[in-house]
Amino acid sequence: MKHMSIVVRANWDDGAAVWVASSGDIEGLAVEADTFEALTAEVVAAITDLLELNGFPSNLPEIPIHIMAEKLVRIPKPTY
C-alpha cells in the first residue's frame, strides 16, 4: 500500500469528563484521557502497539494519524 493514513475520532464525554477516541481504521483502538494532549499521546502509543500486533501494510516511512476532535460547548443566552 503506497498511501495510508489513519483517521481517529475523538469526542468529549461530559458525563465521564474525558476525551474518548476510536477508529474504524485500527481494530481494537479505544482510549480515553482527561485532556486532548494526553489523549493524543495515548492514541499514538495504542496505535503503535496495535500495528505491531496486527501488522499494517504500508510503504511509507511514517504513517499519518488524523485525530478529528469534537467537543460541544454551551454558553448562557445573553440577556438584553
mmCIF file of the N, C-alpha and C atoms, coordinates in Angstrom:
data_MODEL
# 
_entry.id   MODEL 
# 
loop_
_atom_site.group_PDB 
_atom_site.id 
_atom_site.type_symbol 
_atom_site.label_atom_id 
_atom_site.label_alt_id 
_atom_site.label_comp_id 
_atom_site.label_asym_id 
_atom_site.label_entity_id 
_atom_site.label_seq_id 
_atom_site.pdbx_PDB_ins_code 
_atom_site.Cartn_x 
_atom_site.Cartn_y 
_atom_site.Cartn_z 
_atom_site.occupancy 
_atom_site.B_iso_or_equiv 
_atom_site.pdbx_formal_charge 
_atom_site.auth_seq_id 
_atom_site.auth_comp_id 
_atom_site.auth_asym_id 
_atom_site.auth_atom_id 
_atom_site.pdbx_PDB_model_num 
ATOM 1   N N  . MET A 1 1  ? 0.846   -1.168 0.000  1.00 0.00 ? 1  MET A N  1 
ATOM 2   C CA . MET A 1 1  ? 0.000   0.000  0.000  1.00 0.00 ? 1  MET A CA 1 
ATOM 3   C C  . MET A 1 1  ? 0.899   1.242  0.000  1.00 0.00 ? 1  MET A C  1 
ATOM 4   N N  . LYS A 1 2  ? 0.739   2.119  -0.965 1.00 0.00 ? 2  LYS A N  1 
ATOM 5   C CA . LYS A 1 2  ? 1.602   3.286  -1.082 1.00 0.00 ? 2  LYS A CA 1 
ATOM 6   C C  . LYS A 1 2  ? 1.156   4.429  -0.182 1.00 0.00 ? 2  LYS A C  1 
ATOM 7   N N  . HIS A 1 3  ? -0.142  4.698  -0.162 1.00 0.00 ? 3  HIS A N  1 
ATOM 8   C CA . HIS A 1 3  ? -0.664  5.828  0.600  1.00 0.00 ? 3  HIS A CA 1 
ATOM 9   C C  . HIS A 1 3  ? -1.544  5.308  1.713  1.00 0.00 ? 3  HIS A C  1 
ATOM 10  N N  . MET A 1 4  ? -1.259  5.743  2.920  1.00 0.00 ? 4  MET A N  1 
ATOM 11  C CA . MET A 1 4  ? -2.044  5.286  4.043  1.00 0.00 ? 4  MET A CA 1 
ATOM 12  C C  . MET A 1 4  ? -2.068  6.369  5.103  1.00 0.00 ? 4  MET A C  1 
ATOM 13  N N  . SER A 1 5  ? -3.211  6.535  5.695  1.00 0.00 ? 5  SER A N  1 
ATOM 14  C CA . SER A 1 5  ? -3.322  7.369  6.883  1.00 0.00 ? 5  SER A CA 1 
ATOM 15  C C  . SER A 1 5  ? -4.410  6.744  7.753  1.00 0.00 ? 5  SER A C  1 
ATOM 16  N N  . ILE A 1 6  ? -4.386  7.083  9.004  1.00 0.00 ? 6  ILE A N  1 
ATOM 17  C CA . ILE A 1 6  ? -5.340  6.550  9.967  1.00 0.00 ? 6  ILE A CA 1 
ATOM 18  C C  . ILE A 1 6  ? -6.179  7.705  10.476 1.00 0.00 ? 6  ILE A C  1 
ATOM 19  N N  . VAL A 1 7  ? -7.491  7.542  10.446 1.00 0.00 ? 7  VAL A N  1 
ATOM 20  C CA . VAL A 1 7  ? -8.396  8.562  10.957 1.00 0.00 ? 7  VAL A CA 1 
ATOM 21  C C  . VAL A 1 7  ? -8.922  8.087  12.309 1.00 0.00 ? 7  VAL A C  1 
ATOM 22  N N  . VAL A 1 8  ? -8.762  8.950  13.307 1.00 0.00 ? 8  VAL A N  1 
ATOM 23  C CA . VAL A 1 8  ? -9.223  8.673  14.664 1.00 0.00 ? 8  VAL A CA 1 
ATOM 24  C C  . VAL A 1 8  ? -10.268 9.724  15.018 1.00 0.00 ? 8  VAL A C  1 
ATOM 25  N N  . ARG A 1 9  ? -11.370 9.300  15.572 1.00 0.00 ? 9  ARG A N  1 
ATOM 26  C CA . ARG A 1 9  ? -12.428 10.214 16.020 1.00 0.00 ? 9  ARG A CA 1 
ATOM 27  C C  . ARG A 1 9  ? -12.314 10.379 17.534 1.00 0.00 ? 9  ARG A C  1 
ATOM 28  N N  . ALA A 1 10 ? -12.255 11.620 17.984 1.00 0.00 ? 10 ALA A N  1 
ATOM 29  C CA . ALA A 1 10 ? -12.171 11.918 19.412 1.00 0.00 ? 10 ALA A CA 1 
ATOM 30  C C  . ALA A 1 10 ? -13.360 12.769 19.809 1.00 0.00 ? 10 ALA A C  1 
ATOM 31  N N  . ASN A 1 11 ? -14.026 12.368 20.872 1.00 0.00 ? 11 ASN A N  1 
ATOM 32  C CA . ASN A 1 11 ? -15.192 13.107 21.366 1.00 0.00 ? 11 ASN A CA 1 
ATOM 33  C C  . ASN A 1 11 ? -15.063 13.318 22.861 1.00 0.00 ? 11 ASN A C  1 
ATOM 34  N N  . TRP A 1 12 ? -15.576 14.444 23.317 1.00 0.00 ? 12 TRP A N  1 
ATOM 35  C CA . TRP A 1 12 ? -15.594 14.745 24.737 1.00 0.00 ? 12 TRP A CA 1 
ATOM 36  C C  . TRP A 1 12 ? -16.832 14.103 25.360 1.00 0.00 ? 12 TRP A C  1 
ATOM 37  N N  . ASP A 1 13 ? -16.627 13.349 26.428 1.00 0.00 ? 13 ASP A N  1 
ATOM 38  C CA . ASP A 1 13 ? -17.715 12.717 27.168 1.00 0.00 ? 13 ASP A CA 1 
ATOM 39  C C  . ASP A 1 13 ? -17.971 13.554 28.416 1.00 0.00 ? 13 ASP A C  1 
ATOM 40  N N  . ASP A 1 14 ? -19.040 14.355 28.382 1.00 0.00 ? 14 ASP A N  1 
ATOM 41  C CA . ASP A 1 14 ? -19.359 15.231 29.517 1.00 0.00 ? 14 ASP A CA 1 
ATOM 42  C C  . ASP A 1 14 ? -19.571 14.456 30.811 1.00 0.00 ? 14 ASP A C  1 
ATOM 43  N N  . GLY A 1 15 ? -20.276 13.337 30.720 1.00 0.00 ? 15 GLY A N  1 
ATOM 44  C CA . GLY A 1 15 ? -20.585 12.554 31.908 1.00 0.00 ? 15 GLY A CA 1 
ATOM 45  C C  . GLY A 1 15 ? -19.350 12.032 32.613 1.00 0.00 ? 15 GLY A C  1 
ATOM 46  N N  . ALA A 1 16 ? -18.394 11.539 31.850 1.00 0.00 ? 16 ALA A N  1 
ATOM 47  C CA . ALA A 1 16 ? -17.172 10.979 32.429 1.00 0.00 ? 16 ALA A CA 1 
ATOM 48  C C  . ALA A 1 16 ? -16.058 12.028 32.526 1.00 0.00 ? 16 ALA A C  1 
ATOM 49  N N  . ALA A 1 17 ? -16.249 13.168 31.887 1.00 0.00 ? 17 ALA A N  1 
ATOM 50  C CA . ALA A 1 17 ? -15.259 14.256 31.851 1.00 0.00 ? 17 ALA A CA 1 
ATOM 51  C C  . ALA A 1 17 ? -13.917 13.774 31.283 1.00 0.00 ? 17 ALA A C  1 
ATOM 52  N N  . VAL A 1 18 ? -13.995 13.058 30.165 1.00 0.00 ? 18 VAL A N  1 
ATOM 53  C CA . VAL A 1 18 ? -12.789 12.571 29.487 1.00 0.00 ? 18 VAL A CA 1 
ATOM 54  C C  . VAL A 1 18 ? -12.974 12.652 27.978 1.00 0.00 ? 18 VAL A C  1 
ATOM 55  N N  . TRP A 1 19 ? -11.849 12.709 27.262 1.00 0.00 ? 19 TRP A N  1 
ATOM 56  C CA . TRP A 1 19 ? -11.838 12.541 25.815 1.00 0.00 ? 19 TRP A CA 1 
ATOM 57  C C  . TRP A 1 19 ? -11.825 11.049 25.527 1.00 0.00 ? 19 TRP A C  1 
ATOM 58  N N  . VAL A 1 20 ? -12.601 10.617 24.535 1.00 0.00 ? 20 VAL A N  1 
ATOM 59  C CA . VAL A 1 20 ? -12.672 9.215  24.136 1.00 0.00 ? 20 VAL A CA 1 
ATOM 60  C C  . VAL A 1 20 ? -12.345 9.134  22.645 1.00 0.00 ? 20 VAL A C  1 
ATOM 61  N N  . ALA A 1 21 ? -11.463 8.198  22.276 1.00 0.00 ? 21 ALA A N  1 
ATOM 62  C CA . ALA A 1 21 ? -11.052 8.068  20.882 1.00 0.00 ? 21 ALA A CA 1 
ATOM 63  C C  . ALA A 1 21 ? -11.212 6.640  20.393 1.00 0.00 ? 21 ALA A C  1 
ATOM 64  N N  . SER A 1 22 ? -11.621 6.530  19.119 1.00 0.00 ? 22 SER A N  1 
ATOM 65  C CA . SER A 1 22 ? -11.723 5.222  18.465 1.00 0.00 ? 22 SER A CA 1 
ATOM 66  C C  . SER A 1 22 ? -11.488 5.435  16.972 1.00 0.00 ? 22 SER A C  1 
ATOM 67  N N  . SER A 1 23 ? -11.317 4.317  16.256 1.00 0.00 ? 23 SER A N  1 
ATOM 68  C CA . SER A 1 23 ? -11.061 4.416  14.825 1.00 0.00 ? 23 SER A CA 1 
ATOM 69  C C  . SER A 1 23 ? -11.572 3.175  14.120 1.00 0.00 ? 23 SER A C  1 
ATOM 70  N N  . GLY A 1 24 ? -12.197 3.375  12.972 1.00 0.00 ? 24 GLY A N  1 
ATOM 71  C CA . GLY A 1 24 ? -12.592 2.268  12.128 1.00 0.00 ? 24 GLY A CA 1 
ATOM 72  C C  . GLY A 1 24 ? -11.420 1.717  11.333 1.00 0.00 ? 24 GLY A C  1 
ATOM 73  N N  . ASP A 1 25 ? -10.302 2.456  11.315 1.00 0.00 ? 25 ASP A N  1 
ATOM 74  C CA . ASP A 1 25 ? -9.123  2.035  10.557 1.00 0.00 ? 25 ASP A CA 1 
ATOM 75  C C  . ASP A 1 25 ? -8.230  1.072  11.343 1.00 0.00 ? 25 ASP A C  1 
ATOM 76  N N  . ILE A 1 26 ? -8.309  1.128  12.664 1.00 0.00 ? 26 ILE A N  1 
ATOM 77  C CA . ILE A 1 26 ? -7.458  0.292  13.520 1.00 0.00 ? 26 ILE A CA 1 
ATOM 78  C C  . ILE A 1 26 ? -8.349  -0.493 14.473 1.00 0.00 ? 26 ILE A C  1 
ATOM 79  N N  . GLU A 1 27 ? -8.473  -1.786 14.228 1.00 0.00 ? 27 GLU A N  1 
ATOM 80  C CA . GLU A 1 27 ? -9.312  -2.633 15.071 1.00 0.00 ? 27 GLU A CA 1 
ATOM 81  C C  . GLU A 1 27 ? -8.760  -2.668 16.490 1.00 0.00 ? 27 GLU A C  1 
ATOM 82  N N  . GLY A 1 28 ? -9.643  -2.441 17.444 1.00 0.00 ? 28 GLY A N  1 
ATOM 83  C CA . GLY A 1 28 ? -9.262  -2.526 18.847 1.00 0.00 ? 28 GLY A CA 1 
ATOM 84  C C  . GLY A 1 28 ? -8.869  -1.208 19.482 1.00 0.00 ? 28 GLY A C  1 
ATOM 85  N N  . LEU A 1 29 ? -8.843  -0.117 18.704 1.00 0.00 ? 29 LEU A N  1 
ATOM 86  C CA . LEU A 1 29 ? -8.453  1.164  19.284 1.00 0.00 ? 29 LEU A CA 1 
ATOM 87  C C  . LEU A 1 29 ? -9.610  1.753  20.076 1.00 0.00 ? 29 LEU A C  1 
ATOM 88  N N  . ALA A 1 30 ? -9.407  1.916  21.362 1.00 0.00 ? 30 ALA A N  1 
ATOM 89  C CA . ALA A 1 30 ? -10.377 2.561  22.245 1.00 0.00 ? 30 ALA A CA 1 
ATOM 90  C C  . ALA A 1 30 ? -9.600  3.103  23.434 1.00 0.00 ? 30 ALA A C  1 
ATOM 91  N N  . VAL A 1 31 ? -9.386  4.403  23.457 1.00 0.00 ? 31 VAL A N  1 
ATOM 92  C CA . VAL A 1 31 ? -8.624  5.024  24.543 1.00 0.00 ? 31 VAL A CA 1 
ATOM 93  C C  . VAL A 1 31 ? -9.359  6.245  25.067 1.00 0.00 ? 31 VAL A C  1 
ATOM 94  N N  . GLU A 1 32 ? -9.008  6.635  26.297 1.00 0.00 ? 32 GLU A N  1 
ATOM 95  C CA . GLU A 1 32 ? -9.585  7.837  26.875 1.00 0.00 ? 32 GLU A CA 1 
ATOM 96  C C  . GLU A 1 32 ? -8.529  8.544  27.707 1.00 0.00 ? 32 GLU A C  1 
ATOM 97  N N  . ALA A 1 33 ? -8.713  9.847  27.894 1.00 0.00 ? 33 ALA A N  1 
ATOM 98  C CA . ALA A 1 33 ? -7.780  10.650 28.685 1.00 0.00 ? 33 ALA A CA 1 
ATOM 99  C C  . ALA A 1 33 ? -8.486  11.925 29.141 1.00 0.00 ? 33 ALA A C  1 
ATOM 100 N N  . ASP A 1 34 ? -7.928  12.531 30.177 1.00 0.00 ? 34 ASP A N  1 
ATOM 101 C CA . ASP A 1 34 ? -8.513  13.747 30.765 1.00 0.00 ? 34 ASP A CA 1 
ATOM 102 C C  . ASP A 1 34 ? -8.355  14.985 29.892 1.00 0.00 ? 34 ASP A C  1 
ATOM 103 N N  . THR A 1 35 ? -7.252  15.049 29.120 1.00 0.00 ? 35 THR A N  1 
ATOM 104 C CA . THR A 1 35 ? -7.011  16.205 28.261 1.00 0.00 ? 35 THR A CA 1 
ATOM 105 C C  . THR A 1 35 ? -6.793  15.737 26.827 1.00 0.00 ? 35 THR A C  1 
ATOM 106 N N  . PHE A 1 36 ? -6.960  16.661 25.892 1.00 0.00 ? 36 PHE A N  1 
ATOM 107 C CA . PHE A 1 36 ? -6.749  16.312 24.495 1.00 0.00 ? 36 PHE A CA 1 
ATOM 108 C C  . PHE A 1 36 ? -5.279  15.970 24.243 1.00 0.00 ? 36 PHE A C  1 
ATOM 109 N N  . GLU A 1 37 ? -4.374  16.690 24.892 1.00 0.00 ? 37 GLU A N  1 
ATOM 110 C CA . GLU A 1 37 ? -2.950  16.423 24.732 1.00 0.00 ? 37 GLU A CA 1 
ATOM 111 C C  . GLU A 1 37 ? -2.610  15.016 25.225 1.00 0.00 ? 37 GLU A C  1 
ATOM 112 N N  . ALA A 1 38 ? -3.155  14.639 26.378 1.00 0.00 ? 38 ALA A N  1 
ATOM 113 C CA . ALA A 1 38 ? -2.923  13.288 26.905 1.00 0.00 ? 38 ALA A CA 1 
ATOM 114 C C  . ALA A 1 38 ? -3.556  12.243 25.997 1.00 0.00 ? 38 ALA A C  1 
ATOM 115 N N  . LEU A 1 39 ? -4.720  12.557 25.441 1.00 0.00 ? 39 LEU A N  1 
ATOM 116 C CA . LEU A 1 39 ? -5.379  11.632 24.520 1.00 0.00 ? 39 LEU A CA 1 
ATOM 117 C C  . LEU A 1 39 ? -4.511  11.391 23.292 1.00 0.00 ? 39 LEU A C  1 
ATOM 118 N N  . THR A 1 40 ? -3.913  12.450 22.767 1.00 0.00 ? 40 THR A N  1 
ATOM 119 C CA . THR A 1 40 ? -3.040  12.318 21.595 1.00 0.00 ? 40 THR A CA 1 
ATOM 120 C C  . THR A 1 40 ? -1.900  11.349 21.888 1.00 0.00 ? 40 THR A C  1 
ATOM 121 N N  . ALA A 1 41 ? -1.268  11.489 23.037 1.00 0.00 ? 41 ALA A N  1 
ATOM 122 C CA . ALA A 1 41 ? -0.175  10.588 23.409 1.00 0.00 ? 41 ALA A CA 1 
ATOM 123 C C  . ALA A 1 41 ? -0.676  9.153  23.555 1.00 0.00 ? 41 ALA A C  1 
ATOM 124 N N  . GLU A 1 42 ? -1.856  8.969  24.150 1.00 0.00 ? 42 GLU A N  1 
ATOM 125 C CA . GLU A 1 42 ? -2.436  7.630  24.318 1.00 0.00 ? 42 GLU A CA 1 
ATOM 126 C C  . GLU A 1 42 ? -2.772  7.001  22.965 1.00 0.00 ? 42 GLU A C  1 
ATOM 127 N N  . VAL A 1 43 ? -3.303  7.812  22.047 1.00 0.00 ? 43 VAL A N  1 
ATOM 128 C CA . VAL A 1 43 ? -3.651  7.326  20.713 1.00 0.00 ? 43 VAL A CA 1 
ATOM 129 C C  . VAL A 1 43 ? -2.394  6.841  19.978 1.00 0.00 ? 43 VAL A C  1 
ATOM 130 N N  . VAL A 1 44 ? -1.339  7.642  20.009 1.00 0.00 ? 44 VAL A N  1 
ATOM 131 C CA . VAL A 1 44 ? -0.094  7.270  19.331 1.00 0.00 ? 44 VAL A CA 1 
ATOM 132 C C  . VAL A 1 44 ? 0.470   5.981  19.925 1.00 0.00 ? 44 VAL A C  1 
ATOM 133 N N  . ALA A 1 45 ? 0.508   5.877  21.243 1.00 0.00 ? 45 ALA A N  1 
ATOM 134 C CA . ALA A 1 45 ? 1.047   4.675  21.892 1.00 0.00 ? 45 ALA A CA 1 
ATOM 135 C C  . ALA A 1 45 ? 0.212   3.444  21.556 1.00 0.00 ? 45 ALA A C  1 
ATOM 136 N N  . ALA A 1 46 ? -1.118  3.586  21.613 1.00 0.00 ? 46 ALA A N  1 
ATOM 137 C CA . ALA A 1 46 ? -2.002  2.452  21.336 1.00 0.00 ? 46 ALA A CA 1 
ATOM 138 C C  . ALA A 1 46 ? -1.897  2.011  19.881 1.00 0.00 ? 46 ALA A C  1 
ATOM 139 N N  . ILE A 1 47 ? -1.863  2.961  18.951 1.00 0.00 ? 47 ILE A N  1 
ATOM 140 C CA . ILE A 1 47 ? -1.763  2.607  17.533 1.00 0.00 ? 47 ILE A CA 1 
ATOM 141 C C  . ILE A 1 47 ? -0.428  1.927  17.253 1.00 0.00 ? 47 ILE A C  1 
ATOM 142 N N  . THR A 1 48 ? 0.646   2.423  17.833 1.00 0.00 ? 48 THR A N  1 
ATOM 143 C CA . THR A 1 48 ? 1.950   1.788  17.658 1.00 0.00 ? 48 THR A CA 1 
ATOM 144 C C  . THR A 1 48 ? 1.896   0.328  18.101 1.00 0.00 ? 48 THR A C  1 
ATOM 145 N N  . ASP A 1 49 ? 1.315   0.079  19.270 1.00 0.00 ? 49 ASP A N  1 
ATOM 146 C CA . ASP A 1 49 ? 1.189   -1.298 19.770 1.00 0.00 ? 49 ASP A CA 1 
ATOM 147 C C  . ASP A 1 49 ? 0.301   -2.147 18.872 1.00 0.00 ? 49 ASP A C  1 
ATOM 148 N N  . LEU A 1 50 ? -0.843  -1.598 18.459 1.00 0.00 ? 50 LEU A N  1 
ATOM 149 C CA . LEU A 1 50 ? -1.782  -2.357 17.632 1.00 0.00 ? 50 LEU A CA 1 
ATOM 150 C C  . LEU A 1 50 ? -1.198  -2.675 16.255 1.00 0.00 ? 50 LEU A C  1 
ATOM 151 N N  . LEU A 1 51 ? -0.419  -1.761 15.693 1.00 0.00 ? 51 LEU A N  1 
ATOM 152 C CA . LEU A 1 51 ? 0.209   -2.027 14.393 1.00 0.00 ? 51 LEU A CA 1 
ATOM 153 C C  . LEU A 1 51 ? 1.216   -3.163 14.516 1.00 0.00 ? 51 LEU A C  1 
ATOM 154 N N  . GLU A 1 52 ? 1.957   -3.178 15.606 1.00 0.00 ? 52 GLU A N  1 
ATOM 155 C CA . GLU A 1 52 ? 2.918   -4.265 15.827 1.00 0.00 ? 52 GLU A CA 1 
ATOM 156 C C  . GLU A 1 52 ? 2.208   -5.597 16.008 1.00 0.00 ? 52 GLU A C  1 
ATOM 157 N N  . LEU A 1 53 ? 1.100   -5.600 16.738 1.00 0.00 ? 53 LEU A N  1 
ATOM 158 C CA . LEU A 1 53 ? 0.360   -6.834 16.993 1.00 0.00 ? 53 LEU A CA 1 
ATOM 159 C C  . LEU A 1 53 ? -0.370  -7.353 15.763 1.00 0.00 ? 53 LEU A C  1 
ATOM 160 N N  . ASN A 1 54 ? -1.008  -6.433 15.029 1.00 0.00 ? 54 ASN A N  1 
ATOM 161 C CA . ASN A 1 54 ? -1.878  -6.833 13.920 1.00 0.00 ? 54 ASN A CA 1 
ATOM 162 C C  . ASN A 1 54 ? -1.217  -6.736 12.549 1.00 0.00 ? 54 ASN A C  1 
ATOM 163 N N  . GLY A 1 55 ? -0.095  -6.042 12.462 1.00 0.00 ? 55 GLY A N  1 
ATOM 164 C CA . GLY A 1 55 ? 0.517   -5.802 11.153 1.00 0.00 ? 55 GLY A CA 1 
ATOM 165 C C  . GLY A 1 55 ? -0.268  -4.739 10.404 1.00 0.00 ? 55 GLY A C  1 
ATOM 166 N N  . PHE A 1 56 ? 0.402   -4.042 9.543  1.00 0.00 ? 56 PHE A N  1 
ATOM 167 C CA . PHE A 1 56 ? -0.250  -2.966 8.807  1.00 0.00 ? 56 PHE A CA 1 
ATOM 168 C C  . PHE A 1 56 ? 0.549   -2.714 7.546  1.00 0.00 ? 56 PHE A C  1 
ATOM 169 N N  . PRO A 1 57 ? 0.025   -3.052 6.378  1.00 0.00 ? 57 PRO A N  1 
ATOM 170 C CA . PRO A 1 57 ? 0.794   -2.895 5.137  1.00 0.00 ? 57 PRO A CA 1 
ATOM 171 C C  . PRO A 1 57 ? 0.944   -1.425 4.727  1.00 0.00 ? 57 PRO A C  1 
ATOM 172 N N  . SER A 1 58 ? 2.183   -0.979 4.631  1.00 0.00 ? 58 SER A N  1 
ATOM 173 C CA . SER A 1 58 ? 2.443   0.383  4.180  1.00 0.00 ? 58 SER A CA 1 
ATOM 174 C C  . SER A 1 58 ? 3.882   0.488  3.710  1.00 0.00 ? 58 SER A C  1 
ATOM 175 N N  . ASN A 1 59 ? 4.106   1.256  2.657  1.00 0.00 ? 59 ASN A N  1 
ATOM 176 C CA . ASN A 1 59 ? 5.449   1.524  2.161  1.00 0.00 ? 59 ASN A CA 1 
ATOM 177 C C  . ASN A 1 59 ? 5.983   2.848  2.696  1.00 0.00 ? 59 ASN A C  1 
ATOM 178 N N  . LEU A 1 60 ? 5.189   3.548  3.480  1.00 0.00 ? 60 LEU A N  1 
ATOM 179 C CA . LEU A 1 60 ? 5.582   4.863  3.979  1.00 0.00 ? 60 LEU A CA 1 
ATOM 180 C C  . LEU A 1 60 ? 6.562   4.750  5.140  1.00 0.00 ? 60 LEU A C  1 
ATOM 181 N N  . PRO A 1 61 ? 7.514   5.691  5.242  1.00 0.00 ? 61 PRO A N  1 
ATOM 182 C CA . PRO A 1 61 ? 8.410   5.683  6.395  1.00 0.00 ? 61 PRO A CA 1 
ATOM 183 C C  . PRO A 1 61 ? 7.683   6.105  7.675  1.00 0.00 ? 61 PRO A C  1 
ATOM 184 N N  . GLU A 1 62 ? 6.599   6.839  7.508  1.00 0.00 ? 62 GLU A N  1 
ATOM 185 C CA . GLU A 1 62 ? 5.758   7.269  8.630  1.00 0.00 ? 62 GLU A CA 1 
ATOM 186 C C  . GLU A 1 62 ? 4.304   7.111  8.223  1.00 0.00 ? 62 GLU A C  1 
ATOM 187 N N  . ILE A 1 63 ? 3.451   6.847  9.185  1.00 0.00 ? 63 ILE A N  1 
ATOM 188 C CA . ILE A 1 63 ? 2.016   6.708  8.914  1.00 0.00 ? 63 ILE A CA 1 
ATOM 189 C C  . ILE A 1 63 ? 1.297   7.892  9.555  1.00 0.00 ? 63 ILE A C  1 
ATOM 190 N N  . PRO A 1 64 ? 0.657   8.743  8.760  1.00 0.00 ? 64 PRO A N  1 
ATOM 191 C CA . PRO A 1 64 ? -0.057  9.890  9.321  1.00 0.00 ? 64 PRO A CA 1 
ATOM 192 C C  . PRO A 1 64 ? -1.293  9.445  10.111 1.00 0.00 ? 64 PRO A C  1 
ATOM 193 N N  . ILE A 1 65 ? -1.506  10.106 11.240 1.00 0.00 ? 65 ILE A N  1 
ATOM 194 C CA . ILE A 1 65 ? -2.695  9.871  12.058 1.00 0.00 ? 65 ILE A CA 1 
ATOM 195 C C  . ILE A 1 65 ? -3.456  11.187 12.127 1.00 0.00 ? 65 ILE A C  1 
ATOM 196 N N  . HIS A 1 66 ? -4.696  11.166 11.678 1.00 0.00 ? 66 HIS A N  1 
ATOM 197 C CA . HIS A 1 66 ? -5.560  12.347 11.726 1.00 0.00 ? 66 HIS A CA 1 
ATOM 198 C C  . HIS A 1 66 ? -6.513  12.177 12.905 1.00 0.00 ? 66 HIS A C  1 
ATOM 199 N N  . ILE A 1 67 ? -6.356  13.018 13.922 1.00 0.00 ? 67 ILE A N  1 
ATOM 200 C CA . ILE A 1 67 ? -7.255  12.957 15.072 1.00 0.00 ? 67 ILE A CA 1 
ATOM 201 C C  . ILE A 1 67 ? -8.296  14.055 14.896 1.00 0.00 ? 67 ILE A C  1 
ATOM 202 N N  . MET A 1 68 ? -9.515  13.625 14.659 1.00 0.00 ? 68 MET A N  1 
ATOM 203 C CA . MET A 1 68 ? -10.625 14.542 14.420 1.00 0.00 ? 68 MET A CA 1 
ATOM 204 C C  . MET A 1 68 ? -11.384 14.699 15.731 1.00 0.00 ? 68 MET A C  1 
ATOM 205 N N  . ALA A 1 69 ? -11.329 15.890 16.326 1.00 0.00 ? 69 ALA A N  1 
ATOM 206 C CA . ALA A 1 69 ? -11.907 16.105 17.649 1.00 0.00 ? 69 ALA A CA 1 
ATOM 207 C C  . ALA A 1 69 ? -13.202 16.898 17.571 1.00 0.00 ? 69 ALA A C  1 
ATOM 208 N N  . GLU A 1 70 ? -14.101 16.553 18.478 1.00 0.00 ? 70 GLU A N  1 
ATOM 209 C CA . GLU A 1 70 ? -15.362 17.276 18.582 1.00 0.00 ? 70 GLU A CA 1 
ATOM 210 C C  . GLU A 1 70 ? -15.725 17.430 20.051 1.00 0.00 ? 70 GLU A C  1 
ATOM 211 N N  . LYS A 1 71 ? -16.019 18.680 20.409 1.00 0.00 ? 71 LYS A N  1 
ATOM 212 C CA . LYS A 1 71 ? -16.447 18.962 21.783 1.00 0.00 ? 71 LYS A CA 1 
ATOM 213 C C  . LYS A 1 71 ? -17.514 20.042 21.710 1.00 0.00 ? 71 LYS A C  1 
ATOM 214 N N  . LEU A 1 72 ? -18.655 19.763 22.270 1.00 0.00 ? 72 LEU A N  1 
ATOM 215 C CA . LEU A 1 72 ? -19.749 20.727 22.306 1.00 0.00 ? 72 LEU A CA 1 
ATOM 216 C C  . LEU A 1 72 ? -19.580 21.626 23.523 1.00 0.00 ? 72 LEU A C  1 
ATOM 217 N N  . VAL A 1 73 ? -19.598 22.926 23.291 1.00 0.00 ? 73 VAL A N  1 
ATOM 218 C CA . VAL A 1 73 ? -19.504 23.899 24.369 1.00 0.00 ? 73 VAL A CA 1 
ATOM 219 C C  . VAL A 1 73 ? -20.751 24.760 24.320 1.00 0.00 ? 73 VAL A C  1 
ATOM 220 N N  . ARG A 1 74 ? -21.316 25.037 25.460 1.00 0.00 ? 74 ARG A N  1 
ATOM 221 C CA . ARG A 1 74 ? -22.531 25.866 25.521 1.00 0.00 ? 74 ARG A CA 1 
ATOM 222 C C  . ARG A 1 74 ? -22.244 27.142 26.307 1.00 0.00 ? 74 ARG A C  1 
ATOM 223 N N  . ILE A 1 75 ? -22.889 28.217 25.886 1.00 0.00 ? 75 ILE A N  1 
ATOM 224 C CA . ILE A 1 75 ? -22.791 29.479 26.615 1.00 0.00 ? 75 ILE A CA 1 
ATOM 225 C C  . ILE A 1 75 ? -24.197 29.887 27.041 1.00 0.00 ? 75 ILE A C  1 
ATOM 226 N N  . PRO A 1 76 ? -24.298 30.639 28.104 1.00 0.00 ? 76 PRO A N  1 
ATOM 227 C CA . PRO A 1 76 ? -25.631 31.108 28.506 1.00 0.00 ? 76 PRO A CA 1 
ATOM 228 C C  . PRO A 1 76 ? -26.172 32.087 27.462 1.00 0.00 ? 76 PRO A C  1 
ATOM 229 N N  . LYS A 1 77 ? -27.477 32.074 27.337 1.00 0.00 ? 77 LYS A N  1 
ATOM 230 C CA . LYS A 1 77 ? -28.127 33.006 26.419 1.00 0.00 ? 77 LYS A CA 1 
ATOM 231 C C  . LYS A 1 77 ? -27.927 34.419 26.954 1.00 0.00 ? 77 LYS A C  1 
ATOM 232 N N  . PRO A 1 78 ? -27.436 35.313 26.071 1.00 0.00 ? 78 PRO A N  1 
ATOM 233 C CA . PRO A 1 78 ? -27.243 36.699 26.526 1.00 0.00 ? 78 PRO A CA 1 
ATOM 234 C C  . PRO A 1 78 ? -28.577 37.349 26.913 1.00 0.00 ? 78 PRO A C  1 
ATOM 235 N N  . THR A 1 79 ? -28.540 38.144 27.941 1.00 0.00 ? 79 THR A N  1 
ATOM 236 C CA . THR A 1 79 ? -29.744 38.896 28.328 1.00 0.00 ? 79 THR A CA 1 
ATOM 237 C C  . THR A 1 79 ? -29.565 40.331 27.877 1.00 0.00 ? 79 THR A C  1 
ATOM 238 N N  . TYR A 1 80 ? -30.607 40.874 27.329 1.00 0.00 ? 80 TYR A N  1 
ATOM 239 C CA . TYR A 1 80 ? -30.548 42.236 26.806 1.00 0.00 ? 80 TYR A CA 1 
ATOM 240 C C  . TYR A 1 80 ? -31.306 43.172 27.666 1.00 0.00 ? 80 TYR A C  1 
# 
